[in-house]
């Protein structure tokens, strides 16, 4: 195999490895963001449940 072809292949492999690393980092960032949003969703759901509970109580108390 020609040395030039080998160098081109090696360069292409290096580029793909760099791109893969960048994509892995982006995936980690997105997973962290998803986790934060899931936590926020749970907090909001708990607050909605609390408010609905208060409304249900008020409905029972109102003649």
mmCIF file as Biopython writes it, N, C-alpha, C and O atoms, coordinates in Angstrom:
data_model
#
loop_
_atom_site.group_PDB
_atom_site.id
_atom_site.type_symbol
_atom_site.label_atom_id
_atom_site.label_alt_id
_atom_site.label_comp_id
_atom_site.label_asym_id
_atom_site.label_entity_id
_atom_site.label_seq_id
_atom_site.pdbx_PDB_ins_code
_atom_site.Cartn_x
_atom_site.Cartn_y
_atom_site.Cartn_z
_atom_site.occupancy
_atom_site.B_iso_or_equiv
_atom_site.auth_seq_id
_atom_site.auth_asym_id
_atom_site.pdbx_PDB_model_num
ATOM 1   N N  . UNK A ? 1  ? 0.851   -1.182 0.000  1.0 0.0 1  A 1 
ATOM 2   C CA . UNK A ? 1  ? 0.000   0.000  0.000  1.0 0.0 1  A 1 
ATOM 3   C C  . UNK A ? 1  ? 0.890   1.237  0.000  1.0 0.0 1  A 1 
ATOM 4   O O  . UNK A ? 1  ? 1.895   1.302  0.708  1.0 0.0 1  A 1 
ATOM 5   N N  . UNK A ? 2  ? 0.508   2.187  -0.788 1.0 0.0 2  A 1 
ATOM 6   C CA . UNK A ? 2  ? 1.243   3.443  -0.919 1.0 0.0 2  A 1 
ATOM 7   C C  . UNK A ? 2  ? 1.222   4.185  0.424  1.0 0.0 2  A 1 
ATOM 8   O O  . UNK A ? 2  ? 0.191   4.226  1.094  1.0 0.0 2  A 1 
ATOM 9   N N  . UNK A ? 3  ? 2.350   4.764  0.811  1.0 0.0 3  A 1 
ATOM 10  C CA . UNK A ? 3  ? 2.466   5.488  2.078  1.0 0.0 3  A 1 
ATOM 11  C C  . UNK A ? 3  ? 1.496   6.667  2.119  1.0 0.0 3  A 1 
ATOM 12  O O  . UNK A ? 3  ? 0.929   6.962  3.172  1.0 0.0 3  A 1 
ATOM 13  N N  . UNK A ? 4  ? 1.300   7.340  0.994  1.0 0.0 4  A 1 
ATOM 14  C CA . UNK A ? 4  ? 0.386   8.474  0.920  1.0 0.0 4  A 1 
ATOM 15  C C  . UNK A ? 4  ? -1.050  8.043  1.231  1.0 0.0 4  A 1 
ATOM 16  O O  . UNK A ? 4  ? -1.774  8.743  1.939  1.0 0.0 4  A 1 
ATOM 17  N N  . UNK A ? 5  ? -1.450  6.901  0.704  1.0 0.0 5  A 1 
ATOM 18  C CA . UNK A ? 5  ? -2.792  6.382  0.963  1.0 0.0 5  A 1 
ATOM 19  C C  . UNK A ? 5  ? -2.941  6.068  2.453  1.0 0.0 5  A 1 
ATOM 20  O O  . UNK A ? 5  ? -3.971  6.365  3.058  1.0 0.0 5  A 1 
ATOM 21  N N  . UNK A ? 6  ? -1.912  5.470  3.030  1.0 0.0 6  A 1 
ATOM 22  C CA . UNK A ? 6  ? -1.925  5.147  4.452  1.0 0.0 6  A 1 
ATOM 23  C C  . UNK A ? 6  ? -2.066  6.416  5.292  1.0 0.0 6  A 1 
ATOM 24  O O  . UNK A ? 6  ? -2.831  6.442  6.256  1.0 0.0 6  A 1 
ATOM 25  N N  . UNK A ? 7  ? -1.338  7.454  4.933  1.0 0.0 7  A 1 
ATOM 26  C CA . UNK A ? 7  ? -1.409  8.722  5.669  1.0 0.0 7  A 1 
ATOM 27  C C  . UNK A ? 7  ? -2.794  9.357  5.552  1.0 0.0 7  A 1 
ATOM 28  O O  . UNK A ? 7  ? -3.315  9.918  6.515  1.0 0.0 7  A 1 
ATOM 29  N N  . UNK A ? 8  ? -3.381  9.259  4.359  1.0 0.0 8  A 1 
ATOM 30  C CA . UNK A ? 8  ? -4.730  9.794  4.173  1.0 0.0 8  A 1 
ATOM 31  C C  . UNK A ? 8  ? -5.744  9.028  5.022  1.0 0.0 8  A 1 
ATOM 32  O O  . UNK A ? 8  ? -6.624  9.621  5.646  1.0 0.0 8  A 1 
ATOM 33  N N  . UNK A ? 9  ? -5.608  7.709  5.034  1.0 0.0 9  A 1 
ATOM 34  C CA . UNK A ? 9  ? -6.507  6.899  5.851  1.0 0.0 9  A 1 
ATOM 35  C C  . UNK A ? 9  ? -6.335  7.208  7.336  1.0 0.0 9  A 1 
ATOM 36  O O  . UNK A ? 9  ? -7.312  7.309  8.078  1.0 0.0 9  A 1 
ATOM 37  N N  . UNK A ? 10 ? -5.097  7.355  7.750  1.0 0.0 10 A 1 
ATOM 38  C CA . UNK A ? 10 ? -4.813  7.681  9.144  1.0 0.0 10 A 1 
ATOM 39  C C  . UNK A ? 10 ? -5.408  9.045  9.508  1.0 0.0 10 A 1 
ATOM 40  O O  . UNK A ? 10 ? -5.965  9.218  10.592 1.0 0.0 10 A 1 
ATOM 41  N N  . UNK A ? 11 ? -5.286  9.994  8.607  1.0 0.0 11 A 1 
ATOM 42  C CA . UNK A ? 11 ? -5.849  11.320 8.831  1.0 0.0 11 A 1 
ATOM 43  C C  . UNK A ? 11 ? -7.373  11.253 8.935  1.0 0.0 11 A 1 
ATOM 44  O O  . UNK A ? 11 ? -7.976  11.890 9.800  1.0 0.0 11 A 1 
ATOM 45  N N  . UNK A ? 12 ? -7.979  10.481 8.051  1.0 0.0 12 A 1 
ATOM 46  C CA . UNK A ? 12 ? -9.438  10.336 8.066  1.0 0.0 12 A 1 
ATOM 47  C C  . UNK A ? 12 ? -9.891  9.670  9.364  1.0 0.0 12 A 1 
ATOM 48  O O  . UNK A ? 12 ? -10.892 10.079 9.952  1.0 0.0 12 A 1 
ATOM 49  N N  . UNK A ? 13 ? -9.175  8.664  9.808  1.0 0.0 13 A 1 
ATOM 50  C CA . UNK A ? 13 ? -9.498  7.989  11.069 1.0 0.0 13 A 1 
ATOM 51  C C  . UNK A ? 13 ? -9.393  8.967  12.226 1.0 0.0 13 A 1 
ATOM 52  O O  . UNK A ? 13 ? -10.259 8.985  13.100 1.0 0.0 13 A 1 
ATOM 53  N N  . UNK A ? 14 ? -8.351  9.773  12.242 1.0 0.0 14 A 1 
ATOM 54  C CA . UNK A ? 14 ? -8.183  10.776 13.298 1.0 0.0 14 A 1 
ATOM 55  C C  . UNK A ? 14 ? -9.348  11.769 13.301 1.0 0.0 14 A 1 
ATOM 56  O O  . UNK A ? 14 ? -9.856  12.136 14.361 1.0 0.0 14 A 1 
ATOM 57  N N  . UNK A ? 15 ? -9.764  12.199 12.113 1.0 0.0 15 A 1 
ATOM 58  C CA . UNK A ? 15 ? -10.897 13.124 12.011 1.0 0.0 15 A 1 
ATOM 59  C C  . UNK A ? 15 ? -12.173 12.490 12.561 1.0 0.0 15 A 1 
ATOM 60  O O  . UNK A ? 15 ? -12.941 13.126 13.282 1.0 0.0 15 A 1 
ATOM 61  N N  . UNK A ? 16 ? -12.380 11.225 12.204 1.0 0.0 16 A 1 
ATOM 62  C CA . UNK A ? 16 ? -13.577 10.525 12.672 1.0 0.0 16 A 1 
ATOM 63  C C  . UNK A ? 16 ? -13.546 10.324 14.183 1.0 0.0 16 A 1 
ATOM 64  O O  . UNK A ? 16 ? -14.579 10.430 14.844 1.0 0.0 16 A 1 
ATOM 65  N N  . UNK A ? 17 ? -12.381 10.036 14.728 1.0 0.0 17 A 1 
ATOM 66  C CA . UNK A ? 17 ? -12.253 9.887  16.180 1.0 0.0 17 A 1 
ATOM 67  C C  . UNK A ? 17 ? -12.541 11.205 16.897 1.0 0.0 17 A 1 
ATOM 68  O O  . UNK A ? 17 ? -13.196 11.218 17.939 1.0 0.0 17 A 1 
ATOM 69  N N  . UNK A ? 18 ? -12.057 12.299 16.344 1.0 0.0 18 A 1 
ATOM 70  C CA . UNK A ? 18 ? -12.330 13.616 16.925 1.0 0.0 18 A 1 
ATOM 71  C C  . UNK A ? 18 ? -13.825 13.935 16.866 1.0 0.0 18 A 1 
ATOM 72  O O  . UNK A ? 18 ? -14.405 14.440 17.828 1.0 0.0 18 A 1 
ATOM 73  N N  . UNK A ? 19 ? -14.429 13.632 15.728 1.0 0.0 19 A 1 
ATOM 74  C CA . UNK A ? 19 ? -15.863 13.875 15.582 1.0 0.0 19 A 1 
ATOM 75  C C  . UNK A ? 19 ? -16.646 13.011 16.565 1.0 0.0 19 A 1 
ATOM 76  O O  . UNK A ? 19 ? -17.620 13.469 17.163 1.0 0.0 19 A 1 
ATOM 77  N N  . UNK A ? 20 ? -16.221 11.764 16.730 1.0 0.0 20 A 1 
ATOM 78  C CA . UNK A ? 20 ? -16.874 10.862 17.672 1.0 0.0 20 A 1 
ATOM 79  C C  . UNK A ? 20 ? -16.773 11.402 19.098 1.0 0.0 20 A 1 
ATOM 80  O O  . UNK A ? 20 ? -17.751 11.373 19.845 1.0 0.0 20 A 1 
ATOM 81  N N  . UNK A ? 21 ? -15.603 11.890 19.472 1.0 0.0 21 A 1 
ATOM 82  C CA . UNK A ? 21 ? -15.422 12.466 20.812 1.0 0.0 21 A 1 
ATOM 83  C C  . UNK A ? 21 ? -16.338 13.671 21.015 1.0 0.0 21 A 1 
ATOM 84  O O  . UNK A ? 21 ? -16.940 13.828 22.077 1.0 0.0 21 A 1 
ATOM 85  N N  . UNK A ? 22 ? -16.440 14.514 19.998 1.0 0.0 22 A 1 
ATOM 86  C CA . UNK A ? 22 ? -17.309 15.691 20.089 1.0 0.0 22 A 1 
ATOM 87  C C  . UNK A ? 22 ? -18.775 15.267 20.234 1.0 0.0 22 A 1 
ATOM 88  O O  . UNK A ? 22 ? -19.523 15.864 21.007 1.0 0.0 22 A 1 
ATOM 89  N N  . UNK A ? 23 ? -19.176 14.241 19.494 1.0 0.0 23 A 1 
ATOM 90  C CA . UNK A ? 23 ? -20.552 13.753 19.590 1.0 0.0 23 A 1 
ATOM 91  C C  . UNK A ? 23 ? -20.827 13.127 20.954 1.0 0.0 23 A 1 
ATOM 92  O O  . UNK A ? 23 ? -21.912 13.299 21.511 1.0 0.0 23 A 1 
ATOM 93  N N  . UNK A ? 24 ? -19.850 12.405 21.490 1.0 0.0 24 A 1 
ATOM 94  C CA . UNK A ? 24 ? -20.010 11.822 22.823 1.0 0.0 24 A 1 
ATOM 95  C C  . UNK A ? 24 ? -20.175 12.924 23.871 1.0 0.0 24 A 1 
ATOM 96  O O  . UNK A ? 24 ? -21.000 12.803 24.776 1.0 0.0 24 A 1 
ATOM 97  N N  . UNK A ? 25 ? -19.400 13.982 23.749 1.0 0.0 25 A 1 
ATOM 98  C CA . UNK A ? 25 ? -19.503 15.102 24.686 1.0 0.0 25 A 1 
ATOM 99  C C  . UNK A ? 25 ? -20.875 15.762 24.569 1.0 0.0 25 A 1 
ATOM 100 O O  . UNK A ? 25 ? -21.493 16.097 25.580 1.0 0.0 25 A 1 
ATOM 101 N N  . UNK A ? 26 ? -21.346 15.948 23.349 1.0 0.0 26 A 1 
ATOM 102 C CA . UNK A ? 26 ? -22.673 16.541 23.138 1.0 0.0 26 A 1 
ATOM 103 C C  . UNK A ? 26 ? -23.755 15.646 23.744 1.0 0.0 26 A 1 
ATOM 104 O O  . UNK A ? 26 ? -24.709 16.142 24.343 1.0 0.0 26 A 1 
ATOM 105 N N  . UNK A ? 27 ? -23.608 14.343 23.590 1.0 0.0 27 A 1 
ATOM 106 C CA . UNK A ? 27 ? -24.568 13.406 24.187 1.0 0.0 27 A 1 
ATOM 107 C C  . UNK A ? 27 ? -24.575 13.523 25.705 1.0 0.0 27 A 1 
ATOM 108 O O  . UNK A ? 27 ? -25.639 13.513 26.323 1.0 0.0 27 A 1 
ATOM 109 N N  . UNK A ? 28 ? -23.395 13.634 26.310 1.0 0.0 28 A 1 
ATOM 110 C CA . UNK A ? 28 ? -23.312 13.800 27.762 1.0 0.0 28 A 1 
ATOM 111 C C  . UNK A ? 28 ? -24.019 15.084 28.200 1.0 0.0 28 A 1 
ATOM 112 O O  . UNK A ? 28 ? -24.753 15.092 29.188 1.0 0.0 28 A 1 
ATOM 113 N N  . UNK A ? 29 ? -23.790 16.163 27.456 1.0 0.0 29 A 1 
ATOM 114 C CA . UNK A ? 29 ? -24.440 17.438 27.773 1.0 0.0 29 A 1 
ATOM 115 C C  . UNK A ? 29 ? -25.960 17.316 27.664 1.0 0.0 29 A 1 
ATOM 116 O O  . UNK A ? 29 ? -26.691 17.806 28.525 1.0 0.0 29 A 1 
ATOM 117 N N  . UNK A ? 30 ? -26.427 16.664 26.608 1.0 0.0 30 A 1 
ATOM 118 C CA . UNK A ? 30 ? -27.868 16.507 26.415 1.0 0.0 30 A 1 
ATOM 119 C C  . UNK A ? 30 ? -28.484 15.625 27.500 1.0 0.0 30 A 1 
ATOM 120 O O  . UNK A ? 30 ? -29.602 15.881 27.947 1.0 0.0 30 A 1 
ATOM 121 N N  . UNK A ? 31 ? -27.763 14.592 27.921 1.0 0.0 31 A 1 
ATOM 122 C CA . UNK A ? 31 ? -28.265 13.738 28.997 1.0 0.0 31 A 1 
ATOM 123 C C  . UNK A ? 31 ? -28.355 14.500 30.313 1.0 0.0 31 A 1 
ATOM 124 O O  . UNK A ? 31 ? -29.297 14.312 31.082 1.0 0.0 31 A 1 
ATOM 125 N N  . UNK A ? 32 ? -27.375 15.359 30.568 1.0 0.0 32 A 1 
ATOM 126 C CA . UNK A ? 32 ? -27.420 16.185 31.771 1.0 0.0 32 A 1 
ATOM 127 C C  . UNK A ? 32 ? -28.603 17.152 31.710 1.0 0.0 32 A 1 
ATOM 128 O O  . UNK A ? 32 ? -29.309 17.352 32.698 1.0 0.0 32 A 1 
ATOM 129 N N  . UNK A ? 33 ? -28.805 17.743 30.542 1.0 0.0 33 A 1 
ATOM 130 C CA . UNK A ? 33 ? -29.930 18.666 30.362 1.0 0.0 33 A 1 
ATOM 131 C C  . UNK A ? 33 ? -31.257 17.932 30.544 1.0 0.0 33 A 1 
ATOM 132 O O  . UNK A ? 33 ? -32.178 18.443 31.180 1.0 0.0 33 A 1 
ATOM 133 N N  . UNK A ? 34 ? -31.343 16.729 29.977 1.0 0.0 34 A 1 
ATOM 134 C CA . UNK A ? 34 ? -32.561 15.925 30.123 1.0 0.0 34 A 1 
ATOM 135 C C  . UNK A ? 34 ? -32.816 15.618 31.595 1.0 0.0 34 A 1 
ATOM 136 O O  . UNK A ? 34 ? -33.951 15.701 32.063 1.0 0.0 34 A 1 
ATOM 137 N N  . UNK A ? 35 ? -31.772 15.270 32.314 1.0 0.0 35 A 1 
ATOM 138 C CA . UNK A ? 35 ? -31.903 14.967 33.736 1.0 0.0 35 A 1 
ATOM 139 C C  . UNK A ? 35 ? -32.407 16.183 34.513 1.0 0.0 35 A 1 
ATOM 140 O O  . UNK A ? 35 ? -33.290 16.068 35.362 1.0 0.0 35 A 1 
ATOM 141 N N  . UNK A ? 36 ? -31.838 17.341 34.211 1.0 0.0 36 A 1 
ATOM 142 C CA . UNK A ? 36 ? -32.263 18.575 34.883 1.0 0.0 36 A 1 
ATOM 143 C C  . UNK A ? 36 ? -33.725 18.883 34.568 1.0 0.0 36 A 1 
ATOM 144 O O  . UNK A ? 36 ? -34.480 19.286 35.453 1.0 0.0 36 A 1 
ATOM 145 N N  . UNK A ? 37 ? -34.121 18.695 33.320 1.0 0.0 37 A 1 
ATOM 146 C CA . UNK A ? 37 ? -35.510 18.951 32.935 1.0 0.0 37 A 1 
ATOM 147 C C  . UNK A ? 37 ? -36.465 17.951 33.586 1.0 0.0 37 A 1 
ATOM 148 O O  . UNK A ? 37 ? -37.582 18.307 33.960 1.0 0.0 37 A 1 
ATOM 149 N N  . UNK A ? 38 ? -36.026 16.713 33.717 1.0 0.0 38 A 1 
ATOM 150 C CA . UNK A ? 38 ? -36.841 15.700 34.381 1.0 0.0 38 A 1 
ATOM 151 C C  . UNK A ? 38 ? -37.044 16.061 35.847 1.0 0.0 38 A 1 
ATOM 152 O O  . UNK A ? 38 ? -38.144 15.928 36.383 1.0 0.0 38 A 1 
ATOM 153 N N  . UNK A ? 39 ? -35.971 16.521 36.489 1.0 0.0 39 A 1 
ATOM 154 C CA . UNK A ? 39 ? -36.076 16.963 37.884 1.0 0.0 39 A 1 
ATOM 155 C C  . UNK A ? 39 ? -37.035 18.143 38.009 1.0 0.0 39 A 1 
ATOM 156 O O  . UNK A ? 39 ? -37.867 18.186 38.915 1.0 0.0 39 A 1 
ATOM 157 N N  . UNK A ? 40 ? -36.909 19.094 37.093 1.0 0.0 40 A 1 
ATOM 158 C CA . UNK A ? 40 ? -37.787 20.268 37.112 1.0 0.0 40 A 1 
ATOM 159 C C  . UNK A ? 40 ? -39.242 19.858 36.881 1.0 0.0 40 A 1 
ATOM 160 O O  . UNK A ? 40 ? -40.154 20.387 37.515 1.0 0.0 40 A 1 
ATOM 161 N N  . UNK A ? 41 ? -39.443 18.918 35.972 1.0 0.0 41 A 1 
ATOM 162 C CA . UNK A ? 41 ? -40.793 18.421 35.697 1.0 0.0 41 A 1 
ATOM 163 C C  . UNK A ? 41 ? -41.397 17.800 36.954 1.0 0.0 41 A 1 
ATOM 164 O O  . UNK A ? 41 ? -42.575 18.008 37.245 1.0 0.0 41 A 1 
ATOM 165 N N  . UNK A ? 42 ? -40.596 17.041 37.697 1.0 0.0 42 A 1 
ATOM 166 C CA . UNK A ? 42 ? -41.086 16.418 38.927 1.0 0.0 42 A 1 
ATOM 167 C C  . UNK A ? 42 ? -41.479 17.478 39.953 1.0 0.0 42 A 1 
ATOM 168 O O  . UNK A ? 42 ? -42.497 17.343 40.632 1.0 0.0 42 A 1 
ATOM 169 N N  . UNK A ? 43 ? -40.676 18.525 40.061 1.0 0.0 43 A 1 
ATOM 170 C CA . UNK A ? 43 ? -41.001 19.608 40.995 1.0 0.0 43 A 1 
ATOM 171 C C  . UNK A ? 43 ? -42.299 20.309 40.602 1.0 0.0 43 A 1 
ATOM 172 O O  . UNK A ? 43 ? -43.136 20.610 41.453 1.0 0.0 43 A 1 
ATOM 173 N N  . UNK A ? 44 ? -42.452 20.560 39.319 1.0 0.0 44 A 1 
ATOM 174 C CA . UNK A ? 44 ? -43.669 21.223 38.828 1.0 0.0 44 A 1 
ATOM 175 C C  . UNK A ? 44 ? -44.885 20.325 39.054 1.0 0.0 44 A 1 
ATOM 176 O O  . UNK A ? 44 ? -45.941 20.800 39.470 1.0 0.0 44 A 1 
ATOM 177 N N  . UNK A ? 45 ? -44.736 19.033 38.780 1.0 0.0 45 A 1 
ATOM 178 C CA . UNK A ? 45 ? -45.848 18.106 38.986 1.0 0.0 45 A 1 
ATOM 179 C C  . UNK A ? 45 ? -46.249 18.064 40.460 1.0 0.0 45 A 1 
ATOM 180 O O  . UNK A ? 45 ? -47.437 18.026 40.782 1.0 0.0 45 A 1 
ATOM 181 N N  . UNK A ? 46 ? -45.268 18.072 41.347 1.0 0.0 46 A 1 
ATOM 182 C CA . UNK A ? 46 ? -45.561 18.071 42.783 1.0 0.0 46 A 1 
ATOM 183 C C  . UNK A ? 46 ? -46.296 19.346 43.182 1.0 0.0 46 A 1 
ATOM 184 O O  . UNK A ? 46 ? -47.228 19.303 43.986 1.0 0.0 46 A 1 
ATOM 185 N N  . UNK A ? 47 ? -45.883 20.469 42.627 1.0 0.0 47 A 1 
ATOM 186 C CA . UNK A ? 47 ? -46.544 21.744 42.932 1.0 0.0 47 A 1 
ATOM 187 C C  . UNK A ? 47 ? -47.973 21.753 42.400 1.0 0.0 47 A 1 
ATOM 188 O O  . UNK A ? 47 ? -48.880 22.240 43.075 1.0 0.0 47 A 1 
ATOM 189 N N  . UNK A ? 48 ? -48.182 21.224 41.207 1.0 0.0 48 A 1 
ATOM 190 C CA . UNK A ? 48 ? -49.533 21.145 40.639 1.0 0.0 48 A 1 
ATOM 191 C C  . UNK A ? 48 ? -50.411 20.259 41.522 1.0 0.0 48 A 1 
ATOM 192 O O  . UNK A ? 48 ? -51.561 20.599 41.802 1.0 0.0 48 A 1 
ATOM 193 N N  . UNK A ? 49 ? -49.864 19.123 41.957 1.0 0.0 49 A 1 
ATOM 194 C CA . UNK A ? 49 ? -50.622 18.231 42.846 1.0 0.0 49 A 1 
ATOM 195 C C  . UNK A ? 49 ? -50.983 18.934 44.153 1.0 0.0 49 A 1 
ATOM 196 O O  . UNK A ? 49 ? -52.094 18.776 44.658 1.0 0.0 49 A 1 
ATOM 197 N N  . UNK A ? 50 ? -50.057 19.699 44.693 1.0 0.0 50 A 1 
ATOM 198 C CA . UNK A ? 50 ? -50.309 20.438 45.930 1.0 0.0 50 A 1 
ATOM 199 C C  . UNK A ? 50 ? -51.448 21.442 45.724 1.0 0.0 50 A 1 
ATOM 200 O O  . UNK A ? 50 ? -52.354 21.544 46.550 1.0 0.0 50 A 1 
ATOM 201 N N  . UNK A ? 51 ? -51.388 22.173 44.624 1.0 0.0 51 A 1 
ATOM 202 C CA . UNK A ? 51 ? -52.425 23.166 44.316 1.0 0.0 51 A 1 
ATOM 203 C C  . UNK A ? 51 ? -53.773 22.483 44.093 1.0 0.0 51 A 1 
ATOM 204 O O  . UNK A ? 51 ? -54.800 22.956 44.579 1.0 0.0 51 A 1 
ATOM 205 N N  . UNK A ? 52 ? -53.768 21.375 43.360 1.0 0.0 52 A 1 
ATOM 206 C CA . UNK A ? 52 ? -55.024 20.649 43.132 1.0 0.0 52 A 1 
ATOM 207 C C  . UNK A ? 52 ? -55.602 20.125 44.440 1.0 0.0 52 A 1 
ATOM 208 O O  . UNK A ? 52 ? -56.818 20.107 44.628 1.0 0.0 52 A 1 
ATOM 209 N N  . UNK A ? 53 ? -54.730 19.703 45.335 1.0 0.0 53 A 1 
ATOM 210 C CA . UNK A ? 53 ? -55.186 19.257 46.649 1.0 0.0 53 A 1 
ATOM 211 C C  . UNK A ? 53 ? -55.847 20.379 47.418 1.0 0.0 53 A 1 
ATOM 212 O O  . UNK A ? 53 ? -56.883 20.178 48.052 1.0 0.0 53 A 1 
ATOM 213 N N  . UNK A ? 54 ? -55.252 21.564 47.365 1.0 0.0 54 A 1 
ATOM 214 C CA . UNK A ? 54 ? -55.854 22.724 48.035 1.0 0.0 54 A 1 
ATOM 215 C C  . UNK A ? 54 ? -57.203 23.071 47.415 1.0 0.0 54 A 1 
ATOM 216 O O  . UNK A ? 54 ? -58.161 23.370 48.128 1.0 0.0 54 A 1 
ATOM 217 N N  . UNK A ? 55 ? -57.276 23.031 46.093 1.0 0.0 55 A 1 
ATOM 218 C CA . UNK A ? 55 ? -58.540 23.331 45.418 1.0 0.0 55 A 1 
ATOM 219 C C  . UNK A ? 55 ? -59.612 22.309 45.787 1.0 0.0 55 A 1 
ATOM 220 O O  . UNK A ? 55 ? -60.767 22.671 46.012 1.0 0.0 55 A 1 
ATOM 221 N N  . UNK A ? 56 ? -59.235 21.049 45.847 1.0 0.0 56 A 1 
ATOM 222 C CA . UNK A ? 56 ? -60.196 20.007 46.222 1.0 0.0 56 A 1 
ATOM 223 C C  . UNK A ? 56 ? -60.688 20.239 47.647 1.0 0.0 56 A 1 
ATOM 224 O O  . UNK A ? 56 ? -61.873 20.070 47.934 1.0 0.0 56 A 1 
ATOM 225 N N  . UNK A ? 57 ? -59.785 20.623 48.529 1.0 0.0 57 A 1 
ATOM 226 C CA . UNK A ? 57 ? -60.165 20.917 49.917 1.0 0.0 57 A 1 
ATOM 227 C C  . UNK A ? 57 ? -61.136 22.096 49.966 1.0 0.0 57 A 1 
ATOM 228 O O  . UNK A ? 57 ? -62.142 22.058 50.676 1.0 0.0 57 A 1 
ATOM 229 N N  . UNK A ? 58 ? -60.820 23.141 49.202 1.0 0.0 58 A 1 
ATOM 230 C CA . UNK A ? 58 ? -61.698 24.318 49.172 1.0 0.0 58 A 1 
ATOM 231 C C  . UNK A ? 58 ? -63.071 23.975 48.602 1.0 0.0 58 A 1 
ATOM 232 O O  . UNK A ? 58 ? -64.085 24.494 49.068 1.0 0.0 58 A 1 
ATOM 233 N N  . UNK A ? 59 ? -63.104 23.103 47.596 1.0 0.0 59 A 1 
ATOM 234 C CA . UNK A ? 59 ? -64.387 22.687 47.023 1.0 0.0 59 A 1 
ATOM 235 C C  . UNK A ? 59 ? -65.233 21.952 48.057 1.0 0.0 59 A 1 
ATOM 236 O O  . UNK A ? 59 ? -66.453 22.119 48.087 1.0 0.0 59 A 1 
ATOM 237 N N  . UNK A ? 60 ? -64.605 21.148 48.899 1.0 0.0 60 A 1 
ATOM 238 C CA . UNK A ? 60 ? -65.343 20.414 49.937 1.0 0.0 60 A 1 
ATOM 239 C C  . UNK A ? 60 ? -65.846 21.364 51.022 1.0 0.0 60 A 1 
ATOM 240 O O  . UNK A ? 60 ? -66.915 21.158 51.596 1.0 0.0 60 A 1 
ATOM 241 N N  . UNK A ? 61 ? -65.068 22.397 51.293 1.0 0.0 61 A 1 
ATOM 242 C CA . UNK A ? 61 ? -65.416 23.343 52.354 1.0 0.0 61 A 1 
ATOM 243 C C  . UNK A ? 61 ? -66.468 24.361 51.907 1.0 0.0 61 A 1 
ATOM 244 O O  . UNK A ? 61 ? -67.175 24.927 52.740 1.0 0.0 61 A 1 
ATOM 245 N N  . UNK A ? 62 ? -66.571 24.589 50.612 1.0 0.0 62 A 1 
ATOM 246 C CA . UNK A ? 62 ? -67.506 25.584 50.089 1.0 0.0 62 A 1 
ATOM 247 C C  . UNK A ? 62 ? -68.889 24.953 49.955 1.0 0.0 62 A 1 
ATOM 248 O O  . UNK A ? 62 ? -69.040 23.910 49.320 1.0 0.0 62 A 1 
ATOM 249 N N  . UNK A ? 63 ? -69.905 25.592 50.559 1.0 0.0 63 A 1 
ATOM 250 C CA . UNK A ? 63 ? -71.275 25.033 50.463 1.0 0.0 63 A 1 
ATOM 251 C C  . UNK A ? 63 ? -71.860 25.180 49.074 1.0 0.0 63 A 1 
ATOM 252 O O  . UNK A ? 63 ? -72.994 24.764 48.834 1.0 0.0 63 A 1 
#
